[in-house]
């Protein structure tokens, strides 16, 4: 009852009690008695010691294990550090490798883009190149064709691919024999494998013919092995046509010097003949009128001949002005066919535009074409003549020039022209007619050329022939002004005439005197300048001056006029010559001349020119005063 605290031993065999007086005892439960404290303490100490030893041993084991674990942890840490270092190194290597790979990928992508760009550029180049290009494999089978080659051969690439090249590219030589290209590896091929194609006929799939030239060469790799072939060719059809035209022009020029000289001298002679005839008629000697008229007609025909010769002359130019040719076409054709067994049908548009041309020379063109048509229709028939305006794109397709043109066509119902001679019809002196001279169509060709025009011919045996003449239009209004038909005009005034031919001076003096003009003659430019200066100093200037363009061994009209204008800026000068190969005759105003009178001239023509020239001189004088 006095126990206040009870402590039970771990094994449950003893109980420690305590009381208020501090007495402590162990209670032995097995014996049922109290055990002295000393005995209990000894037992407890033993147990504590044993327990301590156990704990010490356990602690030693634990410490050993802890040390072992620390060592393992250290090893693990070191291994981890080593592994992390390797990982960092490997990561760095991977980053470097990845960067290199990305750079390689970028380069590869750039290369692909460049290849794509090159491929696109090659494709565009092949599409835009003006020559035909066909690539083949080593066996000569088609691999690739560009657009031009498709157009010329008539084969689309999808249809031609894999076919032998000779099947697509069918060519023939001048004798119409088949001319095939050798496969690149055949023994019969040239040693180099390179084949030159020189102006052969290419027959397209649709039957159209072209004149082509080019080359067929092997494609080699870096080792020099043949891996294919490439054929490059161009259409020379238009070039051959131009060459033929140039050849015709050269043939015409070959007789130019001779023709010009003959025509000039002949015109001087005709001037005397025609002038004297005009004078004889003007004096009304009725006993010789009929013969004089016949002589005059013959002289006029001779003038036509010299005009043809002058047309051939190298460098000659027509005396051009803006003119309407509708009526000229009708009048010329009707005049030529009058009394024959052919008739003309006209289809001329009412709004036919004017052209800048020499009306006389164009009349010669129509005259010769109609004569040619008549000769082709020995049994008679109809000549159909048309004139129309051809504009812009149509003119480019038809005449090869991108400007507005007037197209004049003359079509006959004759037998046509054989294909083998069609290219020669414009050659001088070439003719298939018994009575032909060979100058008619050559003259036409030369006149059209000098008018910056084009001429084409279309003909089929049995279907007639049509000539088409294209002339550039003029934007200026027509200035057709013929000579007055009222007869020679009498006038008044002082005229200075310069010429190197004595009989021309005599004739001019007599003709001008008959018309009422006072005349002074000079034989060269220096003499004319001296006479003109004296007239100015005397206060009696000349109303007009007629000057020959060329003076052998002396000063001609063009040079003299430059000096005369220094003396009198308002001088009225008329150029006169039997040559038409000087630009002064074609455009006298550009060189300071008031007008032109071409040798040979009649009294009627001279009177009309002088009347207008003196009127202009007096108008200039009145304006000056």
C-alpha positions as CSV (number, residue, x, y, z in Angstrom):
1,X,0.0,0.0,0.0
2,X,2.9,2.3,0.5
3,X,4.2,1.6,-3.0
4,X,3.9,4.6,-5.2
5,X,5.9,3.6,-8.3
6,X,6.2,0.2,-10.0
7,X,8.6,-0.6,-12.8
8,X,8.4,-4.0,-14.5
9,X,11.6,-5.4,-16.0
10,X,11.7,-6.1,-19.7
11,X,11.4,-9.9,-19.2
12,X,8.6,-9.4,-16.8
13,X,10.4,-11.3,-14.0
14,X,11.0,-8.4,-11.7
15,X,9.2,-5.4,-10.5
16,X,10.8,-2.4,-9.0
17,X,8.8,-0.5,-6.5
18,X,9.3,2.8,-4.9
19,X,7.9,4.5,-1.9
20,X,7.7,7.9,-0.4
21,X,10.7,7.3,1.7
22,X,12.8,6.6,-1.2
23,X,13.1,2.9,-0.6
24,X,13.5,0.9,-3.8
25,X,13.2,-2.8,-4.1
26,X,13.1,-5.4,-6.8
27,X,10.2,-7.8,-6.6
28,X,10.9,-11.3,-7.8
29,X,7.7,-12.4,-9.3
30,X,8.9,-16.1,-9.6
31,X,9.9,-16.3,-6.0
32,X,7.3,-13.9,-4.8
33,X,9.8,-12.1,-2.6
34,X,11.7,-8.8,-2.7
35,X,15.2,-9.0,-4.0
36,X,17.8,-6.8,-2.6
37,X,18.7,-3.8,-4.6
38,X,22.3,-4.9,-4.8
39,X,21.6,-8.2,-6.4
40,X,19.3,-6.6,-8.8
41,X,21.8,-4.0,-9.8
42,X,24.4,-6.6,-10.4
43,X,22.1,-8.6,-12.6
44,X,21.2,-5.4,-14.4
45,X,24.7,-4.4,-14.9
46,X,25.5,-7.7,-16.3
47,X,22.7,-7.4,-18.6
48,X,23.6,-3.8,-19.5
49,X,27.2,-4.8,-20.1
50,X,26.1,-7.7,-22.3
51,X,23.7,-5.4,-24.0
52,X,26.5,-2.8,-24.3
53,X,28.8,-5.3,-25.9
54,X,26.1,-6.3,-28.2
55,X,25.4,-2.7,-29.1
56,X,29.1,-2.1,-29.4
57,X,29.5,-5.0,-31.7
58,X,26.4,-3.9,-33.6
59,X,27.8,-0.4,-33.7
60,X,31.1,-1.7,-35.0
61,X,29.3,-3.7,-37.6
62,X,27.2,-0.7,-38.4
63,X,30.2,1.6,-38.6
64,X,32.0,-0.9,-40.8
65,X,28.9,-1.1,-42.9
66,X,28.6,2.7,-42.9
67,X,32.2,3.0,-44.0
68,X,31.7,0.4,-46.6
69,X,28.6,2.2,-47.8
70,X,30.5,5.6,-47.8
71,X,33.2,4.0,-49.8
72,X,30.6,2.5,-52.2
73,X,28.9,5.9,-52.2
74,X,32.2,7.6,-53.0
75,X,32.9,5.0,-55.7
76,X,29.3,5.6,-57.0
77,X,29.9,9.4,-56.9
78,X,33.2,9.1,-58.7
79,X,31.6,6.7,-61.2
80,X,28.7,9.2,-61.6
81,X,31.2,12.0,-62.1
82,X,33.1,10.0,-64.7
83,X,29.8,9.0,-66.4
84,X,28.6,12.6,-66.4
85,X,31.9,13.7,-67.8
86,X,31.6,11.1,-70.5
87,X,28.0,12.1,-71.1
88,X,29.0,15.8,-71.3
89,X,31.8,14.8,-73.8
90,X,29.4,12.6,-75.8
91,X,26.8,15.3,-75.7
92,X,29.3,17.8,-77.0
93,X,30.3,15.3,-79.7
94,X,26.7,14.8,-80.5
95,X,26.0,18.6,-80.6
96,X,29.1,19.0,-82.9
97,X,28.0,16.1,-85.0
98,X,24.4,17.5,-85.1
99,X,25.7,20.9,-86.1
100,X,27.8,19.3,-88.8
101,X,24.8,17.3,-89.9
102,X,22.6,20.3,-90.0
103,X,25.2,22.2,-92.0
104,X,25.4,19.2,-94.3
105,X,21.6,19.1,-94.6
106,X,21.6,22.9,-95.3
107,X,24.3,22.4,-98.0
108,X,22.4,19.4,-99.5
109,X,19.2,21.5,-99.4
110,X,21.0,24.4,-101.1
111,X,22.4,22.0,-103.7
112,X,18.9,20.6,-104.4
113,X,17.6,24.2,-104.7
114,X,20.5,25.0,-107.1
115,X,19.8,21.8,-109.1
116,X,16.1,22.7,-109.2
117,X,17.0,26.2,-110.3
118,X,19.4,25.0,-112.9
119,X,16.8,22.5,-114.1
120,X,14.2,25.3,-114.3
121,X,16.7,27.5,-116.1
122,X,17.6,24.7,-118.5
123,X,13.9,24.1,-119.1
124,X,13.2,27.8,-119.7
125,X,16.3,28.0,-121.9
126,X,15.2,25.1,-124.0
127,X,11.7,26.5,-124.3
128,X,12.9,30.0,-125.3
129,X,15.8,29.1,-127.5
130,X,15.2,29.9,-131.2
131,X,16.8,26.7,-132.5
132,X,15.4,23.2,-132.4
133,X,17.0,20.9,-129.8
134,X,16.5,17.1,-129.7
135,X,18.5,14.9,-127.3
136,X,18.9,11.1,-127.9
137,X,20.3,8.1,-126.1
138,X,23.3,6.2,-127.4
139,X,21.1,4.2,-129.8
140,X,19.7,7.4,-131.5
141,X,16.3,7.2,-129.9
142,X,14.6,10.5,-128.9
143,X,14.7,11.4,-125.2
144,X,13.9,15.1,-125.1
145,X,12.6,17.8,-127.5
146,X,12.1,21.5,-127.0
147,X,9.1,23.5,-128.3
148,X,10.9,24.7,-131.5
149,X,11.8,21.2,-132.6
150,X,8.2,20.1,-131.9
151,X,6.9,22.9,-134.2
152,X,9.4,22.1,-137.0
153,X,9.1,18.3,-136.9
154,X,5.4,18.2,-136.2
155,X,6.0,15.7,-133.4
156,X,5.1,16.2,-129.7
157,X,7.7,15.0,-127.2
158,X,5.3,12.5,-125.7
159,X,4.7,10.9,-129.1
160,X,8.4,11.0,-130.2
161,X,10.0,9.7,-127.0
162,X,11.7,6.4,-127.7
163,X,11.4,6.6,-131.4
164,X,14.5,6.5,-133.7
165,X,15.7,10.0,-134.6
166,X,15.4,9.4,-138.5
167,X,11.7,8.7,-138.0
168,X,11.2,12.1,-136.3
169,X,13.9,14.1,-138.2
170,X,13.2,13.3,-141.9
171,X,15.6,15.2,-144.1
172,X,16.3,15.2,-147.8
173,X,19.1,16.6,-149.9
174,X,18.9,18.9,-153.0
175,X,18.3,15.8,-155.2
176,X,15.3,14.9,-152.9
177,X,17.2,11.8,-151.7
178,X,16.8,10.8,-148.1
179,X,19.6,12.0,-145.9
180,X,19.6,10.3,-142.5
181,X,21.7,11.0,-139.4
182,X,24.0,8.2,-138.3
183,X,23.5,6.6,-134.9
184,X,26.4,7.8,-132.7
185,X,28.0,4.4,-132.2
186,X,27.6,2.9,-135.7
187,X,30.7,2.0,-137.6
188,X,29.4,4.0,-140.6
189,X,29.3,7.2,-138.5
190,X,32.1,9.7,-138.7
191,X,35.1,9.1,-136.4
192,X,34.2,12.0,-134.2
193,X,30.5,11.2,-134.1
194,X,29.9,14.8,-135.0
195,X,27.6,15.3,-138.0
196,X,27.1,18.7,-139.7
197,X,23.8,19.4,-141.4
198,X,23.9,22.0,-144.2
199,X,20.7,23.3,-145.6
200,X,18.7,20.1,-146.0
201,X,14.9,19.8,-146.5
202,X,13.1,18.8,-143.3
203,X,9.7,17.1,-143.9
204,X,7.4,17.6,-140.9
205,X,4.9,15.0,-139.7
206,X,2.1,17.1,-141.3
207,X,4.0,17.3,-144.7
208,X,5.3,20.9,-144.3
209,X,8.8,21.5,-145.6
210,X,11.5,23.6,-144.0
211,X,15.1,24.3,-145.0
212,X,17.3,23.5,-141.9
213,X,20.9,23.4,-140.9
214,X,22.7,22.4,-137.7
215,X,24.7,19.6,-136.1
216,X,24.3,16.3,-134.3
217,X,27.0,15.6,-131.7
218,X,27.7,13.1,-129.0
219,X,27.3,13.8,-125.3
220,X,30.2,12.5,-123.2
221,X,30.6,12.0,-119.5
222,X,33.8,13.0,-117.6
223,X,35.5,9.8,-118.6
224,X,34.8,10.5,-122.2
225,X,32.3,7.8,-122.7
226,X,29.3,8.5,-125.0
227,X,26.1,8.7,-123.0
228,X,23.8,10.2,-125.6
229,X,23.6,12.7,-128.4
230,X,22.2,16.2,-129.0
231,X,20.8,17.5,-132.3
232,X,20.7,21.3,-132.7
233,X,19.1,22.8,-135.8
234,X,17.5,26.0,-137.1
235,X,14.9,26.9,-139.7
236,X,16.7,28.7,-142.6
237,X,13.6,28.9,-144.8
238,X,13.3,32.7,-144.4
239,X,17.1,33.2,-144.6
240,X,17.2,31.3,-147.9
241,X,14.4,33.4,-149.2
242,X,16.3,36.6,-148.2
243,X,19.5,35.2,-149.7
244,X,17.6,34.6,-153.0
245,X,16.4,38.2,-152.9
246,X,19.9,39.5,-152.2
247,X,21.2,37.4,-155.0
248,X,18.6,38.9,-157.3
249,X,19.6,42.4,-156.1
250,X,23.3,41.6,-156.7
251,X,22.5,40.4,-160.2
252,X,20.7,43.6,-160.8
253,X,23.6,45.7,-159.4
254,X,26.0,43.8,-161.7
255,X,24.7,45.7,-164.7
256,X,24.1,49.0,-162.7
257,X,27.2,50.9,-163.8
258,X,26.8,50.0,-167.4
259,X,23.0,50.8,-167.4
260,X,23.5,54.1,-165.6
261,X,26.1,55.3,-168.0
262,X,24.2,54.3,-171.1
263,X,20.9,55.7,-169.8
264,X,22.6,59.1,-169.0
265,X,24.1,59.5,-172.4
266,X,21.0,58.2,-174.1
267,X,18.9,60.7,-172.2
268,X,21.0,63.6,-173.3
269,X,20.6,62.5,-176.9
270,X,16.9,62.1,-176.4
271,X,16.8,65.6,-174.8
272,X,18.0,67.0,-178.1
273,X,15.6,64.8,-180.2
274,X,12.5,65.4,-178.0
275,X,13.2,69.1,-177.5
276,X,13.7,69.8,-181.2
277,X,10.5,67.8,-182.0
278,X,8.6,69.9,-179.4
279,X,10.0,73.1,-181.0
280,X,9.0,71.9,-184.5
281,X,5.5,71.1,-183.3
282,X,5.2,74.4,-181.5
283,X,6.2,76.3,-184.7
284,X,3.2,74.6,-186.4
285,X,5.0,73.4,-189.5
286,X,2.1,71.4,-190.7
287,X,4.0,69.7,-193.5
288,X,6.1,67.7,-191.1
289,X,3.6,67.2,-188.2
290,X,2.8,63.6,-188.8
291,X,6.4,62.5,-189.0
292,X,7.3,64.6,-186.0
293,X,4.5,63.0,-184.0
294,X,5.8,59.5,-184.9
295,X,9.4,60.5,-183.9
296,X,8.0,61.9,-180.7
297,X,6.2,58.6,-179.9
298,X,9.4,56.7,-180.6
299,X,11.3,59.0,-178.3
300,X,8.8,58.5,-175.6
301,X,9.2,54.7,-175.9
302,X,13.0,55.3,-175.7
303,X,12.5,57.2,-172.5
304,X,10.7,54.2,-171.1
305,X,13.7,52.1,-172.0
306,X,16.1,54.4,-170.3
307,X,13.9,54.5,-167.2
308,X,14.2,50.7,-167.0
309,X,18.0,51.0,-167.3
310,X,18.1,53.7,-164.7
311,X,16.1,51.6,-162.4
312,X,18.9,49.0,-162.5
313,X,21.5,51.7,-161.8
314,X,23.3,51.2,-158.5
315,X,22.2,53.7,-155.9
316,X,19.5,55.1,-158.0
317,X,16.5,56.5,-156.2
318,X,12.9,57.2,-157.4
319,X,11.7,60.8,-157.4
320,X,9.1,60.2,-154.7
321,X,6.2,62.1,-153.4
322,X,3.0,61.2,-151.5
323,X,0.6,60.0,-154.1
324,X,-2.6,58.1,-154.5
325,X,-2.2,55.2,-156.9
326,X,-5.8,54.0,-157.3
327,X,-6.5,55.8,-160.6
328,X,-2.9,55.2,-161.8
329,X,-3.5,51.4,-161.5
330,X,-6.7,51.6,-163.4
331,X,-5.4,53.8,-166.2
332,X,-2.2,51.8,-166.7
333,X,-3.9,48.4,-166.8
334,X,-6.6,49.6,-169.2
335,X,-4.1,51.3,-171.4
336,X,-1.9,48.1,-171.6
337,X,-4.8,45.8,-172.4
338,X,-6.6,48.0,-174.9
339,X,-7.2,46.1,-178.1
340,X,-6.1,42.7,-176.6
341,X,-8.1,39.6,-175.9
342,X,-7.9,40.0,-172.2
343,X,-9.9,42.3,-169.8
344,X,-9.2,43.6,-166.4
345,X,-11.4,43.2,-163.3
346,X,-10.6,45.7,-160.5
347,X,-11.2,45.4,-156.8
348,X,-9.6,48.5,-155.3
349,X,-10.8,49.6,-151.8
350,X,-12.2,53.2,-151.8
351,X,-10.1,54.2,-148.8
352,X,-6.8,53.0,-150.3
353,X,-4.1,54.9,-148.4
354,X,-1.5,57.1,-150.3
355,X,2.1,55.9,-150.7
356,X,5.4,57.8,-150.8
357,X,6.5,56.8,-154.3
358,X,7.5,57.7,-157.8
359,X,4.2,57.5,-159.6
360,X,5.9,57.0,-163.0
361,X,7.9,54.0,-161.7
362,X,4.9,52.4,-160.0
363,X,3.1,52.8,-163.3
364,X,6.0,50.8,-164.8
365,X,5.4,48.1,-162.2
366,X,1.7,47.8,-163.0
367,X,2.5,48.0,-166.8
368,X,5.1,45.2,-166.6
369,X,3.0,42.9,-164.4
370,X,-0.1,43.3,-166.7
371,X,2.1,42.6,-169.8
372,X,3.5,39.5,-168.0
373,X,-0.1,38.3,-167.3
374,X,-1.2,38.9,-170.9
375,X,1.7,37.0,-172.2
376,X,0.8,34.1,-169.9
377,X,-2.8,34.0,-171.3
378,X,-2.3,33.6,-175.1
379,X,-5.9,32.6,-175.6
380,X,-7.2,35.5,-173.6
381,X,-8.9,35.7,-170.2
382,X,-9.3,37.9,-167.1
383,X,-6.6,39.7,-165.2
384,X,-7.8,40.4,-161.7
385,X,-6.2,43.4,-160.1
386,X,-6.8,44.3,-156.5
387,X,-5.4,47.0,-154.1
388,X,-6.1,47.0,-150.4
389,X,-4.7,48.3,-147.1
390,X,-2.7,45.8,-145.0
391,X,-2.1,46.7,-141.4
392,X,0.3,45.9,-138.6
393,X,0.4,42.2,-137.8
394,X,-1.1,41.1,-141.1
395,X,1.6,43.1,-142.9
396,X,4.3,41.4,-140.8
397,X,3.0,37.9,-141.6
398,X,2.5,38.6,-145.4
399,X,5.4,41.0,-146.1
400,X,7.7,40.5,-143.2
401,X,7.6,44.1,-142.0
402,X,5.6,45.3,-139.0
403,X,4.2,48.5,-140.6
404,X,1.1,49.5,-142.5
405,X,1.3,48.6,-146.2
406,X,-0.6,49.0,-149.5
407,X,-0.9,45.6,-151.2
408,X,-1.4,45.5,-155.0
409,X,-2.1,42.1,-156.5
410,X,-2.1,41.1,-160.2
411,X,-3.5,37.6,-160.8
412,X,-3.8,35.8,-164.2
413,X,-5.5,32.7,-165.4
414,X,-2.4,31.3,-167.2
415,X,-0.7,27.9,-166.9
416,X,1.3,28.9,-163.8
417,X,5.1,28.9,-163.3
418,X,6.9,25.6,-162.7
419,X,8.4,25.3,-159.2
420,X,11.9,24.7,-160.5
421,X,12.1,28.1,-162.2
422,X,10.0,30.1,-159.7
423,X,13.1,31.4,-157.9
424,X,14.7,32.7,-161.1
425,X,11.8,34.8,-162.5
426,X,13.2,38.1,-161.2
427,X,16.7,37.5,-162.7
428,X,17.7,40.0,-165.4
429,X,17.3,38.6,-169.0
430,X,15.7,35.3,-167.7
431,X,12.6,34.5,-169.7
432,X,10.6,31.6,-171.0
433,X,8.8,33.6,-173.6
434,X,9.8,33.7,-177.3
435,X,9.4,37.4,-177.5
436,X,10.4,38.3,-173.9
437,X,13.4,40.4,-173.0
438,X,13.8,39.2,-169.5
439,X,13.8,42.8,-168.1
440,X,10.1,43.2,-167.2
441,X,10.0,41.3,-163.9
442,X,13.6,42.4,-163.1
443,X,12.5,46.0,-163.5
444,X,9.5,45.4,-161.2
445,X,11.7,43.8,-158.6
446,X,14.2,46.7,-158.7
447,X,11.5,49.4,-158.5
448,X,9.7,47.8,-155.6
449,X,13.1,47.3,-153.8
450,X,13.9,51.0,-154.2
451,X,10.5,52.0,-152.8
452,X,11.4,50.0,-149.6
453,X,8.7,47.5,-150.6
454,X,8.3,43.7,-151.0
455,X,7.2,41.5,-153.9
456,X,6.0,38.0,-153.6
457,X,4.7,35.5,-156.2
458,X,2.5,32.5,-155.7
459,X,1.9,30.0,-158.6
460,X,0.9,26.5,-159.1
461,X,0.9,24.7,-162.5
462,X,-2.5,24.9,-164.0
463,X,-3.8,27.4,-161.4
464,X,-2.4,30.7,-162.6
465,X,0.0,33.1,-161.1
466,X,-0.4,36.0,-158.7
467,X,2.1,38.8,-157.9
468,X,1.7,40.7,-154.7
469,X,3.4,44.1,-154.3
470,X,3.7,45.6,-150.8
471,X,4.4,49.4,-150.5
472,X,4.8,51.4,-147.3
473,X,2.0,53.9,-146.7
474,X,2.4,57.6,-146.2
475,X,0.8,59.5,-143.4
476,X,0.8,62.7,-145.4
477,X,-2.0,63.7,-147.8
478,X,-1.5,62.9,-151.5
479,X,0.0,65.6,-153.6
480,X,-0.7,64.3,-157.1
481,X,-0.3,67.3,-159.4
482,X,0.0,66.6,-163.0
483,X,1.2,69.0,-165.7
484,X,-1.4,71.4,-167.0
485,X,-3.1,70.1,-170.2
486,X,-3.8,73.6,-171.6
487,X,-0.5,73.7,-173.6
488,X,2.8,75.6,-173.1
489,X,2.6,78.7,-170.9
490,X,4.3,81.9,-172.1
491,X,6.1,83.8,-169.4
492,X,8.6,86.5,-168.6
493,X,11.8,86.6,-166.7
494,X,15.5,86.0,-166.7
495,X,16.7,82.4,-166.5
496,X,20.3,81.1,-166.0
497,X,20.9,77.6,-167.5
498,X,24.0,75.6,-166.6
499,X,25.0,72.4,-168.5
500,X,28.1,70.9,-169.9
501,X,26.5,69.7,-173.2
502,X,26.5,72.4,-175.9
503,X,23.4,71.1,-177.7
504,X,21.5,71.0,-174.4
505,X,22.3,74.6,-173.8
506,X,21.3,75.6,-177.3
507,X,18.0,73.7,-177.0
508,X,17.2,75.1,-173.6
509,X,17.9,78.6,-174.8
510,X,15.7,78.2,-177.8
511,X,12.8,76.5,-175.8
512,X,12.9,79.2,-173.0
513,X,13.1,82.0,-175.6
514,X,10.1,80.5,-177.4
515,X,8.2,80.6,-174.0
516,X,9.2,84.3,-173.5
517,X,12.1,84.0,-171.1
518,X,15.5,85.7,-171.5
519,X,18.2,83.1,-171.1
520,X,21.9,83.1,-170.2
521,X,24.0,79.9,-170.5
522,X,26.9,78.7,-168.3
523,X,29.0,75.6,-168.8
524,X,30.0,74.8,-165.2
525,X,29.3,75.9,-161.6
526,X,32.1,78.5,-161.4
527,X,30.8,80.3,-164.5
528,X,27.2,80.2,-163.2
529,X,28.3,81.7,-159.9
530,X,30.1,84.5,-161.6
531,X,27.2,85.3,-163.9
532,X,24.7,85.2,-161.0
533,X,26.9,87.5,-158.9
534,X,27.1,90.0,-161.8
535,X,23.3,90.0,-162.1
536,X,23.0,90.8,-158.4
537,X,25.5,93.6,-158.6
538,X,23.7,95.1,-161.6
539,X,20.4,95.0,-159.8
540,X,18.9,92.6,-162.4
541,X,19.0,89.2,-160.7
542,X,17.9,86.0,-162.4
543,X,14.3,84.8,-161.6
544,X,15.4,81.2,-161.6
545,X,18.4,78.9,-162.3
546,X,18.4,75.5,-164.1
547,X,21.5,73.5,-163.2
548,X,22.8,70.2,-164.4
549,X,23.6,68.0,-161.4
550,X,26.9,66.6,-162.8
551,X,29.6,68.4,-164.7
552,X,32.6,66.2,-165.7
553,X,35.8,67.8,-164.5
554,X,34.0,70.9,-163.1
555,X,31.7,72.1,-160.3
556,X,28.2,70.5,-160.4
557,X,24.8,71.9,-159.5
558,X,24.8,70.7,-155.9
559,X,28.1,72.3,-155.0
560,X,27.4,75.5,-156.9
561,X,24.0,76.0,-155.2
562,X,25.7,76.1,-151.8
563,X,27.8,79.0,-152.9
564,X,24.9,80.7,-154.7
565,X,22.8,80.6,-151.5
566,X,25.5,82.7,-149.8
567,X,25.0,85.3,-152.5
568,X,21.2,85.1,-152.6
569,X,19.5,83.0,-149.9
570,X,16.2,83.3,-151.8
571,X,17.4,81.8,-155.0
572,X,15.0,79.6,-156.9
573,X,17.1,76.8,-158.3
574,X,15.9,73.8,-160.4
575,X,18.0,70.7,-160.7
576,X,18.1,68.9,-164.1
577,X,19.8,65.6,-164.9
578,X,19.5,62.4,-166.9
579,X,20.8,60.4,-163.9
580,X,18.3,59.2,-161.2
581,X,21.0,57.7,-159.0
582,X,21.6,60.8,-156.9
583,X,19.4,61.5,-153.8
584,X,19.1,65.2,-155.0
585,X,16.8,64.0,-157.8
586,X,14.6,62.0,-155.3
587,X,14.4,64.8,-152.7
588,X,15.5,68.2,-154.2
589,X,14.1,70.2,-151.4
590,X,16.4,68.6,-148.8
591,X,19.4,69.9,-150.8
592,X,18.1,73.5,-151.3
593,X,16.6,73.1,-154.8
594,X,13.1,74.5,-155.4
595,X,12.2,71.7,-158.0
596,X,13.4,69.2,-160.5
597,X,13.1,68.8,-164.3
598,X,14.3,65.4,-165.4
599,X,16.0,64.9,-168.8
600,X,14.7,64.5,-171.4
601,X,11.9,67.1,-171.0
602,X,9.4,68.5,-173.4
603,X,8.4,72.1,-174.1
604,X,5.1,71.5,-172.3
605,X,6.9,70.1,-169.1
606,X,9.5,72.9,-169.1
607,X,6.8,75.6,-169.5
608,X,4.9,74.3,-166.6
609,X,7.9,74.0,-164.3
610,X,9.2,77.5,-165.2
611,X,5.8,79.1,-164.7
612,X,5.6,77.9,-161.2
613,X,9.3,78.6,-160.5
614,X,9.1,82.3,-161.6
615,X,5.9,82.7,-159.6
616,X,7.7,81.4,-156.5
617,X,10.7,83.7,-157.2
618,X,8.5,86.8,-157.5
619,X,6.7,85.8,-154.3
620,X,10.0,85.5,-152.4
621,X,11.1,88.9,-153.8
622,X,7.9,90.6,-152.7
623,X,8.1,89.1,-149.2
624,X,11.7,90.2,-148.9
625,X,10.8,93.8,-149.9
